[in-house]
């Protein structure tokens, strides 16, 4: 298998996350520990980070089609733990 290539690296530095409105899953405030947070940012991109380390260089950026595939997979149970 070849090396993994981040074909969105070029966009990571151009999206301004300073005004991003970060969201957590409903009900997560009652849970201890770090949480995943997402923000819908410019041009339909979605940013994801850990609340434990909320620094820009550790934020993942998803294209609109990647995010749609993720949401559809989650709704379909693709990520359910057996």
PDB file with SEQRES, HELIX, SHEET and CRYST1 records, atoms N, CA, C and O in Angstrom:
SEQRES   1 A   82  UNK UNK UNK UNK UNK UNK UNK UNK UNK UNK UNK UNK UNK          
SEQRES   2 A   82  UNK UNK UNK UNK UNK UNK UNK UNK UNK UNK UNK UNK UNK          
SEQRES   3 A   82  UNK UNK UNK UNK UNK UNK UNK UNK UNK UNK UNK UNK UNK          
SEQRES   4 A   82  UNK UNK UNK UNK UNK UNK UNK UNK UNK UNK UNK UNK UNK          
SEQRES   5 A   82  UNK UNK UNK UNK UNK UNK UNK UNK UNK UNK UNK UNK UNK          
SEQRES   6 A   82  UNK UNK UNK UNK UNK UNK UNK UNK UNK UNK UNK UNK UNK          
SEQRES   7 A   82  UNK UNK UNK UNK                                              
HELIX    1 AA1 UNK A    9  UNK A   12  1                                   4    
HELIX    2 AA2 UNK A   28  UNK A   30  5                                   3    
HELIX    3 AA3 UNK A   42  UNK A   44  5                                   3    
HELIX    4 AA4 UNK A   51  UNK A   53  5                                   3    
HELIX    5 AA5 UNK A   56  UNK A   58  5                                   3    
HELIX    6 AA6 UNK A   64  UNK A   75  1                                  12    
SHEET    1 AA1 3 UNK A  36  UNK A  40  0                                        
SHEET    2 AA1 3 UNK A  46  UNK A  50 -1                                        
SHEET    3 AA1 3 UNK A  60  UNK A  62 -1                                        
CRYST1    1.000    1.000    1.000  90.00  90.00  90.00 P 1           1          
ATOM      1  N   UNK A   1       0.840  -1.175   0.000  1.00  0.00           N  
ATOM      2  CA  UNK A   1       0.000   0.000   0.000  1.00  0.00           C  
ATOM      3  C   UNK A   1       0.883   1.235   0.000  1.00  0.00           C  
ATOM      4  O   UNK A   1       1.897   1.275   0.696  1.00  0.00           O  
ATOM      5  N   UNK A   2       0.508   2.234  -0.770  1.00  0.00           N  
ATOM      6  CA  UNK A   2       1.303   3.451  -0.865  1.00  0.00           C  
ATOM      7  C   UNK A   2       1.098   4.385   0.311  1.00  0.00           C  
ATOM      8  O   UNK A   2       0.264   4.140   1.182  1.00  0.00           O  
ATOM      9  N   UNK A   3       1.863   5.447   0.322  1.00  0.00           N  
ATOM     10  CA  UNK A   3       1.733   6.442   1.373  1.00  0.00           C  
ATOM     11  C   UNK A   3       0.373   7.124   1.296  1.00  0.00           C  
ATOM     12  O   UNK A   3      -0.184   7.291   0.211  1.00  0.00           O  
ATOM     13  N   UNK A   4      -0.152   7.513   2.440  1.00  0.00           N  
ATOM     14  CA  UNK A   4      -1.400   8.259   2.488  1.00  0.00           C  
ATOM     15  C   UNK A   4      -1.100   9.702   2.098  1.00  0.00           C  
ATOM     16  O   UNK A   4      -0.143  10.302   2.587  1.00  0.00           O  
ATOM     17  N   UNK A   5      -1.914  10.241   1.226  1.00  0.00           N  
ATOM     18  CA  UNK A   5      -1.710  11.598   0.737  1.00  0.00           C  
ATOM     19  C   UNK A   5      -2.922  12.450   1.088  1.00  0.00           C  
ATOM     20  O   UNK A   5      -4.047  12.103   0.727  1.00  0.00           O  
ATOM     21  N   UNK A   6      -2.708  13.557   1.784  1.00  0.00           N  
ATOM     22  CA  UNK A   6      -3.794  14.482   2.125  1.00  0.00           C  
ATOM     23  C   UNK A   6      -3.965  15.452   0.973  1.00  0.00           C  
ATOM     24  O   UNK A   6      -3.207  16.413   0.838  1.00  0.00           O  
ATOM     25  N   UNK A   7      -4.976  15.194   0.135  1.00  0.00           N  
ATOM     26  CA  UNK A   7      -5.164  16.051  -1.023  1.00  0.00           C  
ATOM     27  C   UNK A   7      -5.862  17.367  -0.666  1.00  0.00           C  
ATOM     28  O   UNK A   7      -6.106  18.189  -1.549  1.00  0.00           O  
ATOM     29  N   UNK A   8      -6.187  17.579   0.611  1.00  0.00           N  
ATOM     30  CA  UNK A   8      -6.801  18.831   1.037  1.00  0.00           C  
ATOM     31  C   UNK A   8      -5.834  19.692   1.848  1.00  0.00           C  
ATOM     32  O   UNK A   8      -6.232  20.722   2.392  1.00  0.00           O  
ATOM     33  N   UNK A   9      -4.595  19.289   1.931  1.00  0.00           N  
ATOM     34  CA  UNK A   9      -3.634  20.047   2.719  1.00  0.00           C  
ATOM     35  C   UNK A   9      -3.572  21.501   2.248  1.00  0.00           C  
ATOM     36  O   UNK A   9      -3.365  22.406   3.056  1.00  0.00           O  
ATOM     37  N   UNK A  10      -3.747  21.721   0.976  1.00  0.00           N  
ATOM     38  CA  UNK A  10      -3.694  23.077   0.435  1.00  0.00           C  
ATOM     39  C   UNK A  10      -4.819  23.951   1.000  1.00  0.00           C  
ATOM     40  O   UNK A  10      -4.643  25.163   1.127  1.00  0.00           O  
ATOM     41  N   UNK A  11      -5.944  23.375   1.334  1.00  0.00           N  
ATOM     42  CA  UNK A  11      -7.074  24.156   1.826  1.00  0.00           C  
ATOM     43  C   UNK A  11      -6.977  24.396   3.331  1.00  0.00           C  
ATOM     44  O   UNK A  11      -7.532  25.377   3.827  1.00  0.00           O  
ATOM     45  N   UNK A  12      -6.289  23.530   4.065  1.00  0.00           N  
ATOM     46  CA  UNK A  12      -6.225  23.638   5.528  1.00  0.00           C  
ATOM     47  C   UNK A  12      -5.718  25.001   5.987  1.00  0.00           C  
ATOM     48  O   UNK A  12      -6.236  25.550   6.960  1.00  0.00           O  
ATOM     49  N   UNK A  13      -4.746  25.542   5.328  1.00  0.00           N  
ATOM     50  CA  UNK A  13      -4.184  26.828   5.727  1.00  0.00           C  
ATOM     51  C   UNK A  13      -4.966  28.020   5.231  1.00  0.00           C  
ATOM     52  O   UNK A  13      -4.677  29.147   5.631  1.00  0.00           O  
ATOM     53  N   UNK A  14      -5.954  27.809   4.368  1.00  0.00           N  
ATOM     54  CA  UNK A  14      -6.683  28.939   3.808  1.00  0.00           C  
ATOM     55  C   UNK A  14      -8.048  29.148   4.450  1.00  0.00           C  
ATOM     56  O   UNK A  14      -8.660  30.198   4.255  1.00  0.00           O  
ATOM     57  N   UNK A  15      -8.531  28.191   5.198  1.00  0.00           N  
ATOM     58  CA  UNK A  15      -9.826  28.329   5.857  1.00  0.00           C  
ATOM     59  C   UNK A  15      -9.624  29.018   7.194  1.00  0.00           C  
ATOM     60  O   UNK A  15      -8.842  28.565   8.030  1.00  0.00           O  
ATOM     61  N   UNK A  16     -10.342  30.123   7.386  1.00  0.00           N  
ATOM     62  CA  UNK A  16     -10.243  30.885   8.624  1.00  0.00           C  
ATOM     63  C   UNK A  16     -11.138  30.242   9.675  1.00  0.00           C  
ATOM     64  O   UNK A  16     -12.364  30.287   9.570  1.00  0.00           O  
ATOM     65  N   UNK A  17     -10.522  29.647  10.683  1.00  0.00           N  
ATOM     66  CA  UNK A  17     -11.271  28.980  11.745  1.00  0.00           C  
ATOM     67  C   UNK A  17     -11.483  29.882  12.964  1.00  0.00           C  
ATOM     68  O   UNK A  17     -12.091  29.454  13.946  1.00  0.00           O  
ATOM     69  N   UNK A  18     -10.995  31.110  12.915  1.00  0.00           N  
ATOM     70  CA  UNK A  18     -11.085  31.990  14.086  1.00  0.00           C  
ATOM     71  C   UNK A  18     -12.525  32.353  14.427  1.00  0.00           C  
ATOM     72  O   UNK A  18     -12.824  32.631  15.589  1.00  0.00           O  
ATOM     73  N   UNK A  19     -13.413  32.358  13.456  1.00  0.00           N  
ATOM     74  CA  UNK A  19     -14.809  32.688  13.739  1.00  0.00           C  
ATOM     75  C   UNK A  19     -15.720  31.454  13.656  1.00  0.00           C  
ATOM     76  O   UNK A  19     -16.944  31.583  13.624  1.00  0.00           O  
ATOM     77  N   UNK A  20     -15.119  30.272  13.623  1.00  0.00           N  
ATOM     78  CA  UNK A  20     -15.905  29.037  13.534  1.00  0.00           C  
ATOM     79  C   UNK A  20     -16.755  28.868  14.793  1.00  0.00           C  
ATOM     80  O   UNK A  20     -16.317  29.165  15.905  1.00  0.00           O  
ATOM     81  N   UNK A  21     -17.963  28.392  14.592  1.00  0.00           N  
ATOM     82  CA  UNK A  21     -18.862  28.091  15.707  1.00  0.00           C  
ATOM     83  C   UNK A  21     -18.806  26.585  15.914  1.00  0.00           C  
ATOM     84  O   UNK A  21     -19.386  25.818  15.146  1.00  0.00           O  
ATOM     85  N   UNK A  22     -18.097  26.170  16.967  1.00  0.00           N  
ATOM     86  CA  UNK A  22     -17.870  24.753  17.232  1.00  0.00           C  
ATOM     87  C   UNK A  22     -19.067  24.146  17.949  1.00  0.00           C  
ATOM     88  O   UNK A  22     -19.632  24.757  18.855  1.00  0.00           O  
ATOM     89  N   UNK A  23     -19.448  22.945  17.541  1.00  0.00           N  
ATOM     90  CA  UNK A  23     -20.605  22.252  18.098  1.00  0.00           C  
ATOM     91  C   UNK A  23     -20.192  20.875  18.599  1.00  0.00           C  
ATOM     92  O   UNK A  23     -19.300  20.228  18.050  1.00  0.00           O  
ATOM     93  N   UNK A  24     -20.870  20.450  19.659  1.00  0.00           N  
ATOM     94  CA  UNK A  24     -20.701  19.095  20.186  1.00  0.00           C  
ATOM     95  C   UNK A  24     -22.028  18.372  20.065  1.00  0.00           C  
ATOM     96  O   UNK A  24     -23.074  18.998  19.894  1.00  0.00           O  
ATOM     97  N   UNK A  25     -21.982  17.071  20.154  1.00  0.00           N  
ATOM     98  CA  UNK A  25     -23.210  16.275  20.106  1.00  0.00           C  
ATOM     99  C   UNK A  25     -24.107  16.646  21.273  1.00  0.00           C  
ATOM    100  O   UNK A  25     -23.630  16.938  22.370  1.00  0.00           O  
ATOM    101  N   UNK A  26     -25.407  16.631  21.028  1.00  0.00           N  
ATOM    102  CA  UNK A  26     -26.378  16.912  22.087  1.00  0.00           C  
ATOM    103  C   UNK A  26     -26.173  15.920  23.224  1.00  0.00           C  
ATOM    104  O   UNK A  26     -25.994  14.725  22.988  1.00  0.00           O  
ATOM    105  N   UNK A  27     -26.199  16.412  24.447  1.00  0.00           N  
ATOM    106  CA  UNK A  27     -26.037  15.555  25.615  1.00  0.00           C  
ATOM    107  C   UNK A  27     -24.593  15.306  26.008  1.00  0.00           C  
ATOM    108  O   UNK A  27     -24.343  14.676  27.036  1.00  0.00           O  
ATOM    109  N   UNK A  28     -23.634  15.780  25.223  1.00  0.00           N  
ATOM    110  CA  UNK A  28     -22.232  15.493  25.542  1.00  0.00           C  
ATOM    111  C   UNK A  28     -21.713  16.304  26.721  1.00  0.00           C  
ATOM    112  O   UNK A  28     -20.683  15.959  27.300  1.00  0.00           O  
ATOM    113  N   UNK A  29     -22.407  17.376  27.085  1.00  0.00           N  
ATOM    114  CA  UNK A  29     -21.962  18.200  28.211  1.00  0.00           C  
ATOM    115  C   UNK A  29     -21.968  17.415  29.523  1.00  0.00           C  
ATOM    116  O   UNK A  29     -21.211  17.724  30.443  1.00  0.00           O  
ATOM    117  N   UNK A  30     -22.825  16.402  29.600  1.00  0.00           N  
ATOM    118  CA  UNK A  30     -22.903  15.602  30.814  1.00  0.00           C  
ATOM    119  C   UNK A  30     -21.778  14.577  30.917  1.00  0.00           C  
ATOM    120  O   UNK A  30     -21.563  14.001  31.983  1.00  0.00           O  
ATOM    121  N   UNK A  31     -21.070  14.347  29.839  1.00  0.00           N  
ATOM    122  CA  UNK A  31     -20.011  13.335  29.812  1.00  0.00           C  
ATOM    123  C   UNK A  31     -18.662  13.972  30.112  1.00  0.00           C  
ATOM    124  O   UNK A  31     -18.355  15.061  29.627  1.00  0.00           O  
ATOM    125  N   UNK A  32     -17.864  13.285  30.912  1.00  0.00           N  
ATOM    126  CA  UNK A  32     -16.528  13.777  31.239  1.00  0.00           C  
ATOM    127  C   UNK A  32     -15.564  13.450  30.111  1.00  0.00           C  
ATOM    128  O   UNK A  32     -15.802  12.537  29.320  1.00  0.00           O  
ATOM    129  N   UNK A  33     -14.482  14.197  30.043  1.00  0.00           N  
ATOM    130  CA  UNK A  33     -13.433  13.923  29.071  1.00  0.00           C  
ATOM    131  C   UNK A  33     -13.568  14.726  27.799  1.00  0.00           C  
ATOM    132  O   UNK A  33     -14.495  15.522  27.647  1.00  0.00           O  
ATOM    133  N   UNK A  34     -12.636  14.513  26.884  1.00  0.00           N  
ATOM    134  CA  UNK A  34     -12.642  15.274  25.629  1.00  0.00           C  
ATOM    135  C   UNK A  34     -13.800  14.866  24.710  1.00  0.00           C  
ATOM    136  O   UNK A  34     -14.318  13.753  24.800  1.00  0.00           O  
ATOM    137  N   UNK A  35     -14.181  15.759  23.854  1.00  0.00           N  
ATOM    138  CA  UNK A  35     -15.267  15.536  22.906  1.00  0.00           C  
ATOM    139  C   UNK A  35     -14.814  15.924  21.506  1.00  0.00           C  
ATOM    140  O   UNK A  35     -13.917  16.751  21.340  1.00  0.00           O  
ATOM    141  N   UNK A  36     -15.440  15.324  20.505  1.00  0.00           N  
ATOM    142  CA  UNK A  36     -15.253  15.789  19.138  1.00  0.00           C  
ATOM    143  C   UNK A  36     -16.143  16.991  18.929  1.00  0.00           C  
ATOM    144  O   UNK A  36     -17.287  17.022  19.383  1.00  0.00           O  
ATOM    145  N   UNK A  37     -15.608  17.981  18.237  1.00  0.00           N  
ATOM    146  CA  UNK A  37     -16.363  19.176  17.915  1.00  0.00           C  
ATOM    147  C   UNK A  37     -16.302  19.379  16.410  1.00  0.00           C  
ATOM    148  O   UNK A  37     -15.284  19.098  15.778  1.00  0.00           O  
ATOM    149  N   UNK A  38     -17.395  19.870  15.842  1.00  0.00           N  
ATOM    150  CA  UNK A  38     -17.403  20.173  14.416  1.00  0.00           C  
ATOM    151  C   UNK A  38     -17.842  21.609  14.209  1.00  0.00           C  
ATOM    152  O   UNK A  38     -18.513  22.201  15.054  1.00  0.00           O  
ATOM    153  N   UNK A  39     -17.450  22.157  13.069  1.00  0.00           N  
ATOM    154  CA  UNK A  39     -17.886  23.497  12.669  1.00  0.00           C  
ATOM    155  C   UNK A  39     -18.088  23.483  11.157  1.00  0.00           C  
ATOM    156  O   UNK A  39     -17.260  22.960  10.411  1.00  0.00           O  
ATOM    157  N   UNK A  40     -19.182  24.056  10.727  1.00  0.00           N  
ATOM    158  CA  UNK A  40     -19.439  24.225   9.304  1.00  0.00           C  
ATOM    159  C   UNK A  40     -18.782  25.534   8.897  1.00  0.00           C  
ATOM    160  O   UNK A  40     -19.150  26.602   9.387  1.00  0.00           O  
ATOM    161  N   UNK A  41     -17.811  25.445   8.001  1.00  0.00           N  
ATOM    162  CA  UNK A  41     -17.014  26.618   7.635  1.00  0.00           C  
ATOM    163  C   UNK A  41     -17.237  26.959   6.164  1.00  0.00           C  
ATOM    164  O   UNK A  41     -18.142  26.419   5.529  1.00  0.00           O  
ATOM    165  N   UNK A  42     -16.440  27.823   5.642  1.00  0.00           N  
ATOM    166  CA  UNK A  42     -16.643  28.376   4.296  1.00  0.00           C  
ATOM    167  C   UNK A  42     -16.735  27.328   3.193  1.00  0.00           C  
ATOM    168  O   UNK A  42     -16.114  26.266   3.255  1.00  0.00           O  
ATOM    169  N   UNK A  43     -17.521  27.662   2.197  1.00  0.00           N  
ATOM    170  CA  UNK A  43     -17.657  26.858   0.972  1.00  0.00           C  
ATOM    171  C   UNK A  43     -18.127  25.431   1.226  1.00  0.00           C  
ATOM    172  O   UNK A  43     -17.826  24.538   0.434  1.00  0.00           O  
ATOM    173  N   UNK A  44     -18.855  25.198   2.308  1.00  0.00           N  
ATOM    174  CA  UNK A  44     -19.394  23.874   2.582  1.00  0.00           C  
ATOM    175  C   UNK A  44     -18.438  22.911   3.255  1.00  0.00           C  
ATOM    176  O   UNK A  44     -18.806  21.765   3.514  1.00  0.00           O  
ATOM    177  N   UNK A  45     -17.223  23.340   3.545  1.00  0.00           N  
ATOM    178  CA  UNK A  45     -16.270  22.476   4.234  1.00  0.00           C  
ATOM    179  C   UNK A  45     -16.685  22.321   5.696  1.00  0.00           C  
ATOM    180  O   UNK A  45     -17.351  23.189   6.260  1.00  0.00           O  
ATOM    181  N   UNK A  46     -16.281  21.204   6.299  1.00  0.00           N  
ATOM    182  CA  UNK A  46     -16.573  20.942   7.696  1.00  0.00           C  
ATOM    183  C   UNK A  46     -15.248  20.695   8.407  1.00  0.00           C  
ATOM    184  O   UNK A  46     -14.411  19.924   7.936  1.00  0.00           O  
ATOM    185  N   UNK A  47     -15.069  21.357   9.543  1.00  0.00           N  
ATOM    186  CA  UNK A  47     -13.860  21.184  10.347  1.00  0.00           C  
ATOM    187  C   UNK A  47     -14.200  20.320  11.558  1.00  0.00           C  
ATOM    188  O   UNK A  47     -15.294  20.424  12.113  1.00  0.00           O  
ATOM    189  N   UNK A  48     -13.266  19.474  11.964  1.00  0.00           N  
ATOM    190  CA  UNK A  48     -13.457  18.617  13.143  1.00  0.00           C  
ATOM    191  C   UNK A  48     -12.190  18.675  13.997  1.00  0.00           C  
ATOM    192  O   UNK A  48     -11.070  18.635  13.487  1.00  0.00           O  
ATOM    193  N   UNK A  49     -12.401  18.770  15.298  1.00  0.00           N  
ATOM    194  CA  UNK A  49     -11.262  18.820  16.225  1.00  0.00           C  
ATOM    195  C   UNK A  49     -11.635  18.134  17.533  1.00  0.00           C  
ATOM    196  O   UNK A  49     -12.797  17.801  17.768  1.00  0.00           O  
ATOM    197  N   UNK A  50     -10.631  17.930  18.377  1.00  0.00           N  
ATOM    198  CA  UNK A  50     -10.839  17.411  19.724  1.00  0.00           C  
ATOM    199  C   UNK A  50     -10.914  18.597  20.671  1.00  0.00           C  
ATOM    200  O   UNK A  50     -10.113  19.526  20.567  1.00  0.00           O  
ATOM    201  N   UNK A  51     -11.865  18.574  21.590  1.00  0.00           N  
ATOM    202  CA  UNK A  51     -11.956  19.656  22.578  1.00  0.00           C  
ATOM    203  C   UNK A  51     -10.747  19.657  23.509  1.00  0.00           C  
ATOM    204  O   UNK A  51     -10.451  20.664  24.154  1.00  0.00           O  
ATOM    205  N   UNK A  52     -10.058  18.534  23.574  1.00  0.00           N  
ATOM    206  CA  UNK A  52      -8.880  18.430  24.427  1.00  0.00           C  
ATOM    207  C   UNK A  52      -7.686  19.192  23.847  1.00  0.00           C  
ATOM    208  O   UNK A  52      -6.874  19.739  24.594  1.00  0.00           O  
ATOM    209  N   UNK A  53      -7.581  19.226  22.526  1.00  0.00           N  
ATOM    210  CA  UNK A  53      -6.473  19.907  21.837  1.00  0.00           C  
ATOM    211  C   UNK A  53      -7.030  20.756  20.699  1.00  0.00           C  
ATOM    212  O   UNK A  53      -6.854  20.401  19.533  1.00  0.00           O  
ATOM    213  N   UNK A  54      -7.697  21.867  21.005  1.00  0.00           N  
ATOM    214  CA  UNK A  54      -8.361  22.643  19.960  1.00  0.00           C  
ATOM    215  C   UNK A  54      -7.443  23.631  19.237  1.00  0.00           C  
ATOM    216  O   UNK A  54      -7.714  24.832  19.207  1.00  0.00           O  
ATOM    217  N   UNK A  55      -6.364  23.119  18.659  1.00  0.00           N  
ATOM    218  CA  UNK A  55      -5.452  23.987  17.907  1.00  0.00           C  
ATOM    219  C   UNK A  55      -5.645  23.747  16.416  1.00  0.00           C  
ATOM    220  O   UNK A  55      -5.926  22.627  15.990  1.00  0.00           O  
ATOM    221  N   UNK A  56      -5.492  24.807  15.628  1.00  0.00           N  
ATOM    222  CA  UNK A  56      -5.786  24.736  14.200  1.00  0.00           C  
ATOM    223  C   UNK A  56      -4.991  23.683  13.445  1.00  0.00           C  
ATOM    224  O   UNK A  56      -5.513  23.075  12.510  1.00  0.00           O  
ATOM    225  N   UNK A  57      -3.734  23.452  13.831  1.00  0.00           N  
ATOM    226  CA  UNK A  57      -2.926  22.501  13.054  1.00  0.00           C  
ATOM    227  C   UNK A  57      -3.306  21.044  13.331  1.00  0.00           C  
ATOM    228  O   UNK A  57      -2.778  20.138  12.688  1.00  0.00           O  
ATOM    229  N   UNK A  58      -4.215  20.810  14.280  1.00  0.00           N  
ATOM    230  CA  UNK A  58      -4.703  19.456  14.540  1.00  0.00           C  
ATOM    231  C   UNK A  58      -6.175  19.314  14.160  1.00  0.00           C  
ATOM    232  O   UNK A  58      -6.840  18.368  14.580  1.00  0.00           O  
ATOM    233  N   UNK A  59      -6.675  20.247  13.371  1.00  0.00           N  
ATOM    234  CA  UNK A  59      -8.065  20.228  12.931  1.00  0.00           C  
ATOM    235  C   UNK A  59      -8.155  19.524  11.589  1.00  0.00           C  
ATOM    236  O   UNK A  59      -7.381  19.810  10.676  1.00  0.00           O  
ATOM    237  N   UNK A  60      -9.101  18.605  11.476  1.00  0.00           N  
ATOM    238  CA  UNK A  60      -9.337  17.912  10.215  1.00  0.00           C  
ATOM    239  C   UNK A  60     -10.339  18.712   9.394  1.00  0.00           C  
ATOM    240  O   UNK A  60     -11.285  19.287   9.933  1.00  0.00           O  
ATOM    241  N   UNK A  61     -10.122  18.742   8.093  1.00  0.00           N  
ATOM    242  CA  UNK A  61     -11.026  19.442   7.177  1.00  0.00           C  
ATOM    243  C   UNK A  61     -11.638  18.410   6.242  1.00  0.00           C  
ATOM    244  O   UNK A  61     -10.924  17.602   5.647  1.00  0.00           O  
ATOM    245  N   UNK A  62     -12.969  18.438   6.113  1.00  0.00           N  
ATOM    246  CA  UNK A  62     -13.686  17.529   5.226  1.00  0.00           C  
ATOM    247  C   UNK A  62     -14.352  18.314   4.109  1.00  0.00           C  
ATOM    248  O   UNK A  62     -14.912  19.385   4.343  1.00  0.00           O  
ATOM    249  N   UNK A  63     -14.292  17.787   2.904  1.00  0.00           N  
ATOM    250  CA  UNK A  63     -15.019  18.387   1.792  1.00  0.00           C  
ATOM    251  C   UNK A  63     -16.502  18.126   2.004  1.00  0.00           C  
ATOM    252  O   UNK A  63     -16.865  17.246   2.784  1.00  0.00           O  
ATOM    253  N   UNK A  64     -17.361  18.869   1.328  1.00  0.00           N  
ATOM    254  CA  UNK A  64     -18.797  18.603   1.465  1.00  0.00           C  
ATOM    255  C   UNK A  64     -19.169  17.160   1.110  1.00  0.00           C  
ATOM    256  O   UNK A  64     -20.011  16.566   1.784  1.00  0.00           O  
ATOM    257  N   UNK A  65     -18.568  16.589   0.080  1.00  0.00           N  
ATOM    258  CA  UNK A  65     -18.909  15.211  -0.298  1.00  0.00           C  
ATOM    259  C   UNK A  65     -18.388  14.201   0.714  1.00  0.00           C  
ATOM    260  O   UNK A  65     -19.043  13.186   0.954  1.00  0.00           O  
ATOM    261  N   UNK A  66     -17.233  14.448   1.312  1.00  0.00           N  
ATOM    262  CA  UNK A  66     -16.726  13.560   2.362  1.00  0.00           C  
ATOM    263  C   UNK A  66     -17.642  13.598   3.577  1.00  0.00           C  
ATOM    264  O   UNK A  66     -17.938  12.561   4.172  1.00  0.00           O  
ATOM    265  N   UNK A  67     -18.090  14.796   3.944  1.00  0.00           N  
ATOM    266  CA  UNK A  67     -18.970  14.925   5.104  1.00  0.00           C  
ATOM    267  C   UNK A  67     -20.296  14.217   4.850  1.00  0.00           C  
ATOM    268  O   UNK A  67     -20.819  13.535   5.731  1.00  0.00           O  
ATOM    269  N   UNK A  68     -20.837  14.380   3.646  1.00  0.00           N  
ATOM    270  CA  UNK A  68     -22.091  13.712   3.302  1.00  0.00           C  
ATOM    271  C   UNK A  68     -21.940  12.193   3.388  1.00  0.00           C  
ATOM    272  O   UNK A  68     -22.827  11.510   3.901  1.00  0.00           O  
ATOM    273  N   UNK A  69     -20.819  11.664   2.887  1.00  0.00           N  
ATOM    274  CA  UNK A  69     -20.571  10.223   2.951  1.00  0.00           C  
ATOM    275  C   UNK A  69     -20.465   9.761   4.398  1.00  0.00           C  
ATOM    276  O   UNK A  69     -20.971   8.693   4.741  1.00  0.00           O  
ATOM    277  N   UNK A  70     -19.818  10.544   5.248  1.00  0.00           N  
ATOM    278  CA  UNK A  70     -19.699  10.207   6.668  1.00  0.00           C  
ATOM    279  C   UNK A  70     -21.072  10.167   7.332  1.00  0.00           C  
ATOM    280  O   UNK A  70     -21.394   9.203   8.027  1.00  0.00           O  
ATOM    281  N   UNK A  71     -21.880  11.199   7.126  1.00  0.00           N  
ATOM    282  CA  UNK A  71     -23.201  11.275   7.750  1.00  0.00           C  
ATOM    283  C   UNK A  71     -24.084  10.123   7.278  1.00  0.00           C  
ATOM    284  O   UNK A  71     -24.770   9.494   8.084  1.00  0.00           O  
ATOM    285  N   UNK A  72     -24.068   9.846   5.969  1.00  0.00           N  
ATOM    286  CA  UNK A  72     -24.866   8.737   5.445  1.00  0.00           C  
ATOM    287  C   UNK A  72     -24.395   7.406   6.029  1.00  0.00           C  
ATOM    288  O   UNK A  72     -25.219   6.552   6.354  1.00  0.00           O  
ATOM    289  N   UNK A  73     -23.091   7.221   6.167  1.00  0.00           N  
ATOM    290  CA  UNK A  73     -22.543   6.002   6.760  1.00  0.00           C  
ATOM    291  C   UNK A  73     -22.959   5.847   8.216  1.00  0.00           C  
ATOM    292  O   UNK A  73     -23.289   4.748   8.662  1.00  0.00           O  
ATOM    293  N   UNK A  74     -22.939   6.964   8.960  1.00  0.00           N  
ATOM    294  CA  UNK A  74     -23.358   6.918  10.362  1.00  0.00           C  
ATOM    295  C   UNK A  74     -24.839   6.564  10.476  1.00  0.00           C  
ATOM    296  O   UNK A  74     -25.229   5.759  11.322  1.00  0.00           O  
ATOM    297  N   UNK A  75     -25.657   7.167   9.623  1.00  0.00           N  
ATOM    298  CA  UNK A  75     -27.092   6.864   9.639  1.00  0.00           C  
ATOM    299  C   UNK A  75     -27.364   5.406   9.277  1.00  0.00           C  
ATOM    300  O   UNK A  75     -28.331   4.806   9.747  1.00  0.00           O  
ATOM    301  N   UNK A  76     -26.505   4.854   8.445  1.00  0.00           N  
ATOM    302  CA  UNK A  76     -26.666   3.465   7.990  1.00  0.00           C  
ATOM    303  C   UNK A  76     -26.080   2.447   8.974  1.00  0.00           C  
ATOM    304  O   UNK A  76     -26.209   1.241   8.762  1.00  0.00           O  
ATOM    305  N   UNK A  77     -25.432   2.924  10.054  1.00  0.00           N  
ATOM    306  CA  UNK A  77     -24.855   2.040  11.057  1.00  0.00           C  
ATOM    307  C   UNK A  77     -23.471   1.556  10.723  1.00  0.00           C  
ATOM    308  O   UNK A  77     -22.979   0.620  11.354  1.00  0.00           O  
ATOM    309  N   UNK A  78     -22.828   2.163   9.751  1.00  0.00           N  
ATOM    310  CA  UNK A  78     -21.509   1.717   9.308  1.00  0.00           C  
ATOM    311  C   UNK A  78     -20.455   1.773  10.419  1.00  0.00           C  
ATOM    312  O   UNK A  78     -19.492   1.007  10.394  1.00  0.00           O  
ATOM    313  N   UNK A  79     -20.626   2.661  11.377  1.00  0.00           N  
ATOM    314  CA  UNK A  79     -19.621   2.843  12.420  1.00  0.00           C  
ATOM    315  C   UNK A  79     -20.060   2.296  13.766  1.00  0.00           C  
ATOM    316  O   UNK A  79     -19.380   2.510  14.770  1.00  0.00           O  
ATOM    317  N   UNK A  80     -21.174   1.599  13.803  1.00  0.00           N  
ATOM    318  CA  UNK A  80     -21.662   1.020  15.058  1.00  0.00           C  
ATOM    319  C   UNK A  80     -20.675  -0.027  15.584  1.00  0.00           C  
ATOM    320  O   UNK A  80     -20.100  -0.800  14.818  1.00  0.00           O  
ATOM    321  N   UNK A  81     -20.496  -0.032  16.875  1.00  0.00           N  
ATOM    322  CA  UNK A  81     -19.626  -1.017  17.526  1.00  0.00           C  
ATOM    323  C   UNK A  81     -20.469  -2.253  17.804  1.00  0.00           C  
ATOM    324  O   UNK A  81     -21.557  -2.166  18.374  1.00  0.00           O  
ATOM    325  N   UNK A  82     -19.957  -3.388  17.399  1.00  0.00           N  
ATOM    326  CA  UNK A  82     -20.711  -4.635  17.584  1.00  0.00           C  
ATOM    327  C   UNK A  82     -20.419  -5.241  18.927  1.00  0.00           C  
ATOM    328  O   UNK A  82     -20.963  -6.294  19.260  1.00  0.00           O  
TER     329      UNK A  82                                                      
END                                                                             
